[in-house]
Amino acid sequence: MNTIKLENCEHSLALLNVDMSASQFDEVEAKNSQLNQVNFAGSALTKVNLDDSSLEQVSCQNSQLKRVNLAGSSLSEANLHNFAIRSCNYEGMSIEGIPVFALLAAYQQQAAR
């Protein structure tokens, strides 16, 4: 496999049917880009800005999401089977319209009986 190195340049790329396995992207500006049928399995994404983005038909099975800012975001039609949430800020969060703080309080009250 050949390596192409682009540094300190501005290009708009149209890539179709390309194998970029084991590629590295550092300090890349890709605003308003479109990724369709892209396989990032086993990849590490750190300090990635997805603000105002749309993610549809995305698979994150067995993934770890740490220090993710989802403020103002919504999740729908998702498979949350065995999904775990730990050490998070639940302020203003709701599930099916029910505030999470109310759900947790009801659970704790029920568990105390």
MIDREN-189434 format. One record per residue (C-alpha): y, x, z; residue in three letters. Coordinates in nm, 3 decimals. Each point is the difference from the previous one (the first is absolute). Example, Ala and Ser with C-alpha at 12.3 -4.5 7.8 and 13.67 -1.06 7.14 Angstrom:
// residues 2
-0.450,1.230,0.780,Ala;
0.344,0.137,-0.066,Ser;
This chain:
// residues 113
0.000,0.000,0.000,Met;
0.344,0.135,-0.092,Asn;
0.290,0.002,0.244,Thr;
0.347,-0.102,-0.114,Ile;
0.284,0.093,0.234,Lys;
0.335,-0.178,-0.026,Leu;
0.269,0.124,0.236,Glu;
0.366,-0.098,0.040,Asn;
0.002,-0.223,-0.307,Cys;
0.069,-0.360,-0.094,Glu;
-0.258,-0.178,-0.213,His;
-0.114,-0.354,-0.057,Ser;
-0.376,0.014,-0.046,Leu;
-0.227,-0.252,-0.170,Ala;
-0.356,0.091,0.094,Leu;
-0.297,-0.197,-0.132,Leu;
-0.366,0.072,0.067,Asn;
0.079,0.327,0.182,Val;
-0.213,0.176,0.263,Asp;
0.238,0.151,0.255,Met;
-0.261,0.055,0.274,Ser;
0.101,0.256,0.264,Ala;
0.366,-0.013,-0.112,Ser;
0.283,0.073,0.240,Gln;
0.338,-0.174,0.007,Phe;
0.275,0.138,0.225,Asp;
0.355,-0.135,0.023,Glu;
-0.048,-0.230,-0.302,Val;
0.247,-0.274,-0.093,Glu;
-0.189,-0.289,-0.162,Ala;
0.228,-0.301,0.062,Lys;
-0.075,-0.310,-0.208,Asn;
-0.328,0.150,-0.123,Ser;
-0.308,-0.205,-0.077,Gln;
-0.353,0.102,0.092,Leu;
-0.282,-0.213,-0.138,Asn;
-0.370,0.060,0.054,Gln;
0.062,0.327,0.186,Val;
-0.274,0.147,0.219,Asn;
0.145,0.173,0.308,Phe;
-0.333,-0.013,0.192,Ala;
-0.025,0.286,0.247,Gly;
0.368,0.091,-0.047,Ser;
0.257,0.073,0.271,Ala;
0.339,-0.166,-0.032,Leu;
0.258,0.133,0.246,Thr;
0.367,-0.092,0.026,Lys;
-0.030,-0.246,-0.292,Val;
0.280,-0.254,-0.052,Asn;
-0.128,-0.335,-0.130,Leu;
0.307,-0.204,0.106,Asp;
0.050,-0.317,-0.208,Asp;
-0.328,0.066,-0.182,Ser;
-0.271,-0.243,-0.096,Ser;
-0.362,0.093,0.070,Leu;
-0.253,-0.234,-0.155,Glu;
-0.379,0.022,-0.013,Gln;
0.013,0.322,0.205,Val;
-0.313,0.129,0.174,Ser;
0.048,0.193,0.325,Cys;
-0.353,-0.033,0.138,Gln;
-0.080,0.239,0.285,Asn;
0.354,0.140,-0.017,Ser;
0.227,0.107,0.283,Gln;
0.361,-0.112,-0.002,Leu;
0.212,0.190,0.255,Lys;
0.370,-0.029,0.070,Arg;
0.040,-0.261,-0.276,Val;
0.326,-0.197,0.003,Asn;
-0.081,-0.355,-0.113,Leu;
0.324,-0.157,0.131,Ala;
0.092,-0.304,-0.208,Gly;
-0.323,0.021,-0.203,Ser;
-0.262,-0.268,-0.046,Ser;
-0.374,0.006,-0.052,Leu;
-0.187,-0.284,-0.167,Ser;
-0.341,-0.065,-0.149,Glu;
-0.130,0.314,0.172,Ala;
-0.347,0.087,0.127,Asn;
0.055,0.106,0.362,Leu;
-0.371,0.012,0.091,His;
-0.037,0.260,0.280,Asn;
0.371,0.090,-0.033,Phe;
0.132,0.149,0.327,Ala;
0.362,0.016,0.116,Ile;
0.082,0.241,0.285,Arg;
0.317,0.131,0.164,Ser;
0.236,-0.195,-0.227,Cys;
0.331,-0.180,0.039,Asn;
-0.080,-0.375,-0.033,Tyr;
0.358,-0.120,0.049,Glu;
0.068,-0.289,-0.237,Gly;
-0.353,0.018,-0.148,Met;
-0.183,-0.325,-0.068,Ser;
-0.346,-0.099,-0.119,Ile;
-0.018,-0.330,-0.189,Glu;
0.347,-0.079,0.140,Gly;
-0.097,0.061,0.364,Ile;
0.190,0.282,0.175,Pro;
-0.241,0.281,0.096,Val;
0.159,0.032,0.346,Phe;
-0.093,-0.369,0.062,Ala;
-0.356,0.061,-0.122,Leu;
-0.038,0.305,0.225,Leu;
0.146,-0.187,0.300,Ala;
-0.240,-0.293,-0.055,Ala;
-0.293,0.240,-0.030,Tyr;
0.098,0.188,0.317,Gln;
0.044,-0.328,0.186,Gln;
-0.342,-0.123,-0.116,Gln;
-0.163,0.335,0.090,Ala;
0.150,-0.013,0.352,Ala;
-0.182,-0.329,0.079,Arg;
